[in-house]
């Protein structure tokens, strides 16, 4: 690994540890808690794909007439990642994007998908982001998270987008959370088997194969340009802080539900 990659990983290590050790995971005790988590997390799953497709648009030719664009090595790396994220297989062997698998997981455990579907429908109807959030009644922390991602997208700077994609979004699922999900799955196998599959697939594909491809892509785009690496580091730090804020929002809702439940039980 290049010294540049090691340097950025050292810079973001404290924030990554905050995410991995976040109190949110331990607060998830049952399916109701998991549903709240999914309500927030689904926005990150969706805008992850938007960031990825922006990279593909910038690094390859996606228009007609076609012309070779950029480095063939970089084209290969981004197209390989897109193929896996946009057309993977679900637990039944059916081709689906990871976002569609996540929606299936929400449906299986009876989590409300109306909010995220309304948000996407608004965007399809050419509504801008602020109004789409308003119409869907998106949680504030999720709104801030997506707004930041689209700020990165609108920067149109591939090295920054690649760094945020590589270091701000991958490899952030702690073993403790997997253990919690496995425990819930043992109690309710017919309710969260798809979500369990999603997490396992994410670790298998995104956290291993795709992370190596993304590291190589970021290294190619930043090269030996010190300014590019500094910009990449700063953007990644900001994105990781937004992820912490997203988890804070989900945790607050989970704790509020528990407080309300305890209050009702004491009446």
C-alpha positions in Angstrom: 0.0 0.0 0.0 1.3 3.4 -0.9 2.4 5.9 1.8 -0.5 8.2 0.7 -3.1 5.5 1.4 -1.5 4.8 4.8 -1.5 8.5 5.6 -5.2 9.0 4.9 -6.1 5.8 6.8 -4.1 7.1 9.8 -5.9 10.5 9.6 -9.4 9.0 9.6 -8.7 6.1 12.1 -10.2 7.9 15.1 -13.4 8.7 13.4 -13.7 5.2 12.0 -13.3 3.8 15.5 -16.1 6.2 16.7 -18.4 4.7 14.1 -17.4 1.1 14.8 -17.9 1.6 18.5 -21.0 3.7 18.3 -23.6 3.1 21.0 -26.3 2.6 18.3 -25.4 -1.0 17.8 -25.7 -2.0 21.5 -29.1 -0.2 21.6 -30.6 -2.5 19.0 -32.3 -5.2 21.0 -35.3 -6.3 18.9 -36.9 -6.0 15.5 -38.6 -2.7 16.4 -35.2 -1.2 17.1 -33.9 -2.6 13.9 -36.7 -1.1 11.9 -35.7 2.4 13.2 -32.1 1.7 12.3 -33.2 0.7 8.8 -35.3 3.8 8.4 -32.1 5.9 8.6 -29.6 3.5 7.0 -31.6 3.0 3.8 -30.8 6.6 2.8 -27.1 5.8 3.1 -27.6 2.7 1.0 -29.4 4.7 -1.7 -27.0 7.7 -1.8 -24.0 5.3 -1.9 -25.3 4.2 -5.3 -25.7 7.8 -6.4 -22.1 8.6 -5.5 -21.0 5.4 -7.3 -22.9 6.3 -10.5 -21.5 9.8 -10.4 -18.0 8.3 -10.3 -18.8 6.1 -13.3 -20.2 9.1 -15.2 -17.0 11.0 -14.6 -14.5 8.2 -15.2 -16.1 6.5 -18.2 -18.0 7.5 -21.3 -21.7 6.9 -20.6 -23.0 9.0 -23.6 -23.3 8.5 -27.3 -21.2 8.8 -29.4 -18.7 6.9 -27.3 -15.1 7.9 -26.8 -12.4 6.3 -24.7 -12.3 8.4 -21.5 -9.5 8.6 -18.9 -7.4 5.6 -17.8 -8.4 2.1 -18.9 -7.3 0.8 -15.5 -9.6 3.3 -13.7 -12.5 2.5 -16.1 -12.1 -1.2 -15.3 -12.1 -0.5 -11.5 -15.2 1.6 -11.5 -17.1 -0.6 -13.9 -16.3 -3.7 -11.9 -17.6 -2.1 -8.7 -20.8 -0.8 -10.4 -21.6 -4.2 -11.8 -21.4 -5.8 -8.3 -23.4 -3.0 -6.6 -26.0 -2.5 -9.2 -26.7 -6.1 -10.3 -25.7 -8.5 -7.6 -27.8 -11.5 -6.6 -30.2 -11.8 -3.7 -30.5 -14.9 -1.5 -32.7 -16.5 -4.2 -30.1 -15.9 -7.0 -32.2 -13.1 -8.6 -30.2 -10.2 -10.0 -30.8 -7.0 -7.9 -29.0 -4.0 -6.7 -27.9 -3.8 -3.1 -30.5 -1.1 -2.6 -33.3 -3.3 -3.9 -32.1 -6.1 -1.6 -32.3 -3.7 1.3 -35.8 -2.7 0.4 -36.7 -6.4 0.3 -35.2 -6.7 3.8 -37.3 -3.8 5.1 -40.5 -5.3 3.6 -39.7 -8.7 5.1 -39.5 -7.4 8.7 -42.5 -5.0 8.1 -40.4 -1.9 8.2 -42.0 1.2 6.6 -40.7 1.7 3.1 -43.3 4.3 2.1 -41.0 7.2 3.3 -38.0 6.2 1.1 -40.2 5.3 -1.8 -41.9 8.6 -1.6 -38.6 10.4 -1.5 -37.4 8.5 -4.7 -40.7 9.1 -6.5 -40.3 12.8 -5.8 -36.8 12.8 -7.3 -38.1 10.9 -10.3 -40.7 13.6 -10.8 -37.8 16.2 -11.0 -38.4 17.6 -7.5 -35.3 19.0 -5.9 -33.7 17.4 -2.8 -35.0 19.9 -0.2 -38.6 19.5 -1.3 -38.2 15.7 -1.7 -37.1 15.5 1.9 -40.0 17.6 3.0 -42.6 15.5 1.1 -41.2 12.3 2.4 -40.7 13.6 6.0 -37.1 12.4 6.0 -35.4 12.4 9.4 -33.2 15.4 9.8 -30.0 13.4 10.3 -30.7 11.4 7.2 -31.4 14.6 5.3 -28.1 16.1 6.4 -26.2 12.9 5.4 -27.6 12.8 1.9 -27.2 16.6 1.4 -23.5 16.2 2.2 -23.1 13.3 -0.2 -24.7 15.3 -3.0 -22.4 18.2 -2.2 -19.5 15.7 -2.9 -21.2 14.6 -6.1 -21.8 18.2 -7.2 -18.1 19.0 -6.6 -17.5 17.0 -9.8 -14.0 16.1 -8.5 -13.4 12.4 -9.1 -10.5 12.1 -6.6 -12.6 13.5 -3.8 -15.6 11.3 -4.7 -13.5 8.2 -4.9 -11.9 8.9 -1.5 -15.3 9.4 0.2 -16.6 6.3 -1.5 -13.5 4.2 -0.5 -12.8 5.4 3.0 -16.1 6.9 4.1 -18.5 4.1 3.2 -16.8 0.7 3.2 -15.8 -1.6 6.1 -17.8 0.2 8.8 -19.9 -2.7 10.0 -18.6 -3.9 13.4 -18.6 -7.6 14.4 -20.8 -6.7 17.4 -23.6 -5.6 15.1 -23.4 -8.8 13.1 -23.7 -10.7 16.4 -26.8 -8.7 17.4 -28.4 -9.4 14.1 -27.6 -13.1 14.3 -29.3 -13.2 17.8 -32.4 -11.5 16.5 -32.4 -13.8 13.4 -32.4 -16.9 15.7 -35.6 -15.6 17.3 -37.3 -14.4 14.1 -35.7 -16.2 11.1 -38.6 -15.4 8.8 -38.4 -11.7 9.5 -34.8 -10.7 9.0 -33.2 -13.4 6.9 -32.9 -11.0 4.0 -31.3 -8.3 6.1 -28.8 -10.9 7.5 -28.0 -11.9 3.9 -27.5 -8.2 3.0 -25.0 -7.7 5.7 -23.1 -10.9 5.0 -23.1 -10.1 1.3 -21.9 -6.5 2.0 -19.0 -7.9 4.1 -18.2 -10.5 1.4 -18.3 -8.2 -1.6 -18.1 -4.6 -0.5 -15.7 -5.0 2.4 -13.3 -7.3 0.6 -13.2 -7.4 -3.2 -14.7 -3.9 -3.8 -12.6 -2.3 -1.1 -9.4 -3.4 -2.9 -10.7 -2.1 -6.2 -11.7 1.2 -4.6 -8.3 1.6 -2.9 -6.6 1.2 -6.3 -9.1 3.6 -7.9 -8.4 6.3 -5.3 -4.6 5.8 -5.6 -4.9 6.1 -9.4 -6.9 9.3 -9.2 -4.9 11.1 -6.6 -1.5 9.9 -7.9 1.3 11.8 -6.2 -0.6 15.0 -6.1 -0.3 16.2 -2.4 -3.2 18.7 -2.8 -5.5 15.9 -4.1 -4.6 13.7 -1.1 -5.2 16.6 1.3 -8.6 17.3 -0.3 -9.5 13.6 -0.2 -8.6 13.4 3.4 -10.6 16.5 4.4 -13.7 15.3 2.5 -13.5 11.8 4.0 -13.3 13.2 7.5 -16.4 15.3 6.9 -18.3 12.3 5.5 -17.3 10.1 8.5 -18.6 12.8 10.8 -21.9 12.9 8.9 -22.1 9.1 9.4 -21.7 9.6 13.1 -24.4 12.2 13.1 -26.7 9.8 11.1 -26.1 7.1 13.8 -26.7 9.6 16.5 -30.1 10.4 14.9 -31.1 6.7 14.8 -29.9 6.1 18.3 -32.0 9.1 19.6 -35.1 7.6 18.0 -34.5 4.2 19.4 -33.9 5.5 22.9 -37.1 7.7 22.6 -39.1 4.6 21.7 -37.7 2.7 24.7 -38.5 5.6 27.0 -42.1 5.8 25.7 -42.5 2.1 26.1 -41.1 2.1 29.7 -43.4 5.0 30.5 -46.5 3.2 29.3 -45.5 0.1 31.2 -45.2 2.1 34.4 -48.7 3.6 34.1 
